Amino acid sequence: MQATVRDYDAATRSGSVLLDDGSELAFDGDAFAAGGLRMLRLGQRVNLATDGERVTAITLSTFPLPSP
């Protein structure tokens, strides 16, 4: 699933994204670490992996999501 970064806190490595339908979804530091990124910027397009309830990985749209 794709989304756009709404906010990102570099200290906690957590933030939130806006899905294409306009709903907001939060992610934590573990999801950020799973994607292998070093930082995000507001408005950046990202790919998300979820377990149905929470984001498990976040990475750039051009990068593959990690294997489960």
Protein Blocks (a to p, Z undefined) as FASTA:
>chain_A
ZZddfbdcfklopacdddfkopacdddfklmmmnopabdcehiacddddehjacfbdcdf
kbccddZZ
